[in-house]
């Protein structure tokens, strides 16, 4: 289970960052105090535009960032005080994950498996299953630099899951993928859900949220604008379509964009 309570993340900006972002203040609140829970056997989504605070939230959950305020527990462990225990139990996939292009998929997955203390036989059995699922078995000894974008993404997923984690955290898992590769990823996430894994994803694609998520939170400007099942969010906002509901929420928080959105 994941439990996020009163999460606030504030960044201090350098003068250069202030100029680049055209900010007048030297602090930036990326996440402004949010609460949610994710249960085993559930896919929970963070839905929102770029810059809404989704990635910052996932980085806090995965221990890459420490909250400015608030607490996060993963499988009963505090992400700040017991970060090592949290990292043993999670997979965190981000588009910023860069695999060394000089190595092969076989070498790479063996290396990451060893970091988790897996035996050689455990790694081989697990890698064979993952490579088969994602269609990588015919490219095990190909240099990563020579793989397609979709194949690299599938390898990144396989690497992140080598230790069979209890909790899966994917940041924009289908972003930039072709329709076939994206379908492979979403189908696998559903199979992980069926295994009882705790899964949290971020996305700005409404169809992905509708297909995958049992519940989700719409994040705008670092705050949760709505949270619940699809039916609950639509009823709360008063719309019959998720995209329409999203824009209605967006307009409420950004009145100046109302006419632009309508156009």
C-alpha positions in Angstrom: 0.0 0.0 0.0 1.0 3.6 -0.6 -0.2 6.3 1.7 0.5 10.0 1.0 -0.4 12.5 3.7 -0.1 16.2 3.4 2.7 16.1 0.8 4.3 19.4 0.1 7.4 19.9 -2.1 8.9 23.3 -2.4 12.0 24.0 -4.5 14.4 26.9 -4.0 15.3 28.4 -7.4 18.6 29.8 -8.4 18.8 33.2 -10.0 19.4 31.5 -13.3 16.3 29.3 -12.9 14.3 32.4 -11.9 15.3 34.1 -15.1 14.6 31.0 -17.3 11.2 30.4 -15.7 10.4 34.2 -15.5 9.7 33.7 -11.8 9.7 36.7 -9.3 10.1 34.6 -6.2 13.0 32.3 -5.4 10.8 29.4 -4.3 8.5 27.2 -6.3 5.8 25.1 -4.8 5.6 22.0 -7.0 3.2 20.1 -4.8 0.9 22.0 -2.4 -0.4 19.5 0.1 -2.0 16.4 -1.3 -3.4 13.2 0.2 -4.2 9.8 -1.4 -3.9 6.1 -0.9 -3.2 3.2 -3.3 -4.2 -0.3 -2.3 -2.8 -3.7 -3.4 -4.5 -4.9 -6.6 -5.3 -1.4 -7.7 -4.0 0.9 -10.4 -4.1 4.5 -9.2 -3.5 7.4 -11.7 -2.2 10.9 -11.3 -3.8 12.7 -14.2 -2.8 16.2 -15.2 -0.9 18.4 -17.7 2.9 18.8 -17.8 4.1 20.8 -14.8 1.2 19.9 -12.6 3.3 18.1 -10.0 2.8 14.5 -11.1 6.4 13.6 -11.6 7.5 15.4 -8.4 4.9 13.4 -6.4 6.2 10.1 -7.9 9.8 11.0 -7.2 8.8 11.6 -3.5 7.0 8.3 -3.4 10.1 6.5 -4.9 12.5 8.2 -2.4 14.3 10.2 -5.0 13.1 13.4 -3.4 12.3 14.1 0.3 9.0 15.9 1.0 9.3 19.5 2.3 6.3 18.6 4.6 4.1 15.6 5.0 4.7 11.9 5.1 4.7 9.0 2.6 4.5 5.3 3.5 5.1 2.5 1.1 4.3 -1.0 2.4 4.3 0.4 5.9 7.8 2.0 5.6 8.5 5.7 5.7 10.1 7.0 2.5 12.5 9.3 4.4 13.3 7.3 7.5 13.3 3.8 5.9 14.2 4.6 2.3 16.3 1.4 1.8 13.3 -0.8 2.7 11.1 1.2 0.3 13.5 0.9 -2.6 13.7 -2.9 -2.1 10.0 -3.1 -2.7 9.4 -0.8 -5.6 9.9 -0.4 -9.3 10.2 3.2 -10.6 10.2 3.8 -14.3 10.7 7.3 -15.7 11.4 8.6 -19.2 14.7 9.9 -17.7 16.0 6.4 -17.2 19.0 6.1 -19.5 20.5 2.6 -20.1 24.1 2.4 -21.3 24.0 2.0 -25.1 27.2 0.0 -25.2 25.7 -2.9 -23.2 23.2 -5.6 -24.3 19.8 -6.3 -22.8 21.1 -9.6 -21.4 24.1 -7.9 -19.6 22.0 -5.0 -18.4 19.2 -7.1 -16.8 21.8 -9.4 -15.2 23.6 -6.3 -13.7 20.4 -4.8 -12.3 19.3 -8.2 -10.9 22.6 -8.5 -9.1 22.1 -5.1 -7.5 19.0 -6.5 -5.8 20.9 -9.5 -4.5 19.3 -12.0 -6.8 21.1 -15.2 -7.6 22.2 -16.0 -11.1 19.4 -18.6 -11.5 16.8 -16.3 -10.2 17.9 -13.6 -12.6 17.9 -16.0 -15.6 14.4 -17.3 -14.9 12.9 -13.8 -14.3 14.7 -12.3 -17.3 13.5 -15.1 -19.6 9.9 -14.5 -18.6 10.2 -10.7 -19.0 12.0 -10.9 -22.3 9.3 -13.2 -23.7 6.5 -11.0 -22.4 8.0 -7.9 -24.1 9.3 -9.6 -27.2 13.0 -8.9 -26.3 14.2 -12.5 -26.5 15.5 -12.0 -30.1 17.5 -8.9 -29.2 19.2 -10.1 -26.0 22.7 -9.7 -27.4 22.1 -6.6 -29.5 23.7 -3.4 -28.4 21.1 -1.1 -26.7 22.2 1.7 -29.0 21.0 -0.4 -32.0 17.5 -1.0 -30.5 14.4 0.9 -31.6 12.8 3.4 -29.3 10.0 1.0 -28.4 12.3 -1.8 -27.7 14.4 0.4 -25.4 11.3 1.4 -23.5 10.3 -2.3 -23.1 13.8 -3.1 -21.9 13.6 -0.3 -19.4 10.3 -1.8 -18.1 11.8 -5.3 -17.9 14.9 -4.0 -16.0 12.8 -2.1 -13.5 10.7 -5.2 -12.8 13.5 -7.7 -12.6 13.2 -8.1 -8.8 9.4 -8.7 -8.9 8.5 -5.7 -6.8 5.4 -5.3 -4.7 4.9 -1.7 -5.8 5.1 -0.4 -9.4 5.5 3.3 -10.0 5.5 4.3 -13.7 5.8 7.9 -14.8 4.0 8.4 -18.2 4.5 4.7 -19.2 3.1 5.0 -22.7 4.5 8.5 -23.6 6.1 8.5 -27.0 5.4 4.8 -27.8 3.8 3.5 -30.9 0.3 1.9 -30.5 1.6 -1.7 -30.5 4.2 -1.1 -27.8 1.8 1.0 -25.8 -0.7 -1.8 -25.8 1.9 -4.3 -24.6 2.7 -2.0 -21.7 -0.9 -1.4 -20.7 -1.8 -5.0 -20.9 1.2 -5.9 -18.7 0.2 -3.3 -16.1 -3.3 -5.0 -16.0 -1.6 -8.4 -15.5 0.4 -6.9 -12.6 -2.8 -5.6 -11.1 -4.3 -9.1 -11.3 -1.3 -10.4 -9.4 -2.2 -8.0 -6.5 0.6 -5.5 -7.1 0.2 -1.9 -5.9 0.5 0.3 -9.0 0.6 4.1 -9.4 1.1 5.8 -12.8 1.1 9.3 -14.0 -0.4 10.3 -17.4 -1.8 13.2 -19.3 -3.6 10.9 -21.7 -7.3 10.6 -20.8 -7.8 7.2 -22.7 -5.0 5.7 -20.7 -6.5 6.8 -17.4 -9.9 5.5 -18.4 -8.6 2.1 -19.5 -6.1 1.4 -16.7 -7.1 3.3 -13.5 -9.5 2.0 -10.9 -9.2 5.4 -9.2 -7.3 8.6 -10.0 -6.5 12.1 -8.8 -6.6 15.1 -11.2 -3.7 17.3 -10.2 -3.6 20.9 -11.3 -1.0 23.4 -10.1 0.3 21.0 -7.5 -3.1 20.4 -5.9 -5.7 17.7 -6.2 -8.8 19.1 -8.0 -10.8 15.9 -7.9 -10.2 12.3 -6.8 -12.1 9.0 -7.0 -13.3 6.5 -9.6 -14.2 7.7 -13.1 -17.9 7.6 -12.2 -17.3 9.6 -9.0 -15.2 12.3 -10.7 -17.7 12.7 -13.5 -20.5 13.0 -11.0 -18.6 15.5 -8.9 -17.7 17.7 -11.8 -21.1 17.3 -13.6 -19.8 16.0 -16.9 -20.3 12.7 -18.8 -16.8 12.6 -20.4 -13.4 12.5 -18.7 -11.8 15.0 -21.1 -14.7 17.5 -20.6 -14.4 17.0 -16.8 -10.7 17.7 -16.9 -11.1 20.9 -18.8 -13.9 22.0 -16.5 -11.6 21.5 -13.5 -8.8 23.3 -15.4 -11.0 26.3 -16.1 -12.0 26.5 -12.5 -8.3 26.8 -11.4 -7.3 28.9 -14.4 -10.1 31.3 -15.3 -7.9 33.3 -17.6 -7.7 30.2 -19.9 -11.4 29.7 -20.2 -11.8 31.3 -23.6 -8.7 29.6 -25.0 -10.0 26.2 -23.9 -13.4 26.8 -25.4 -11.8 27.9 -28.7 
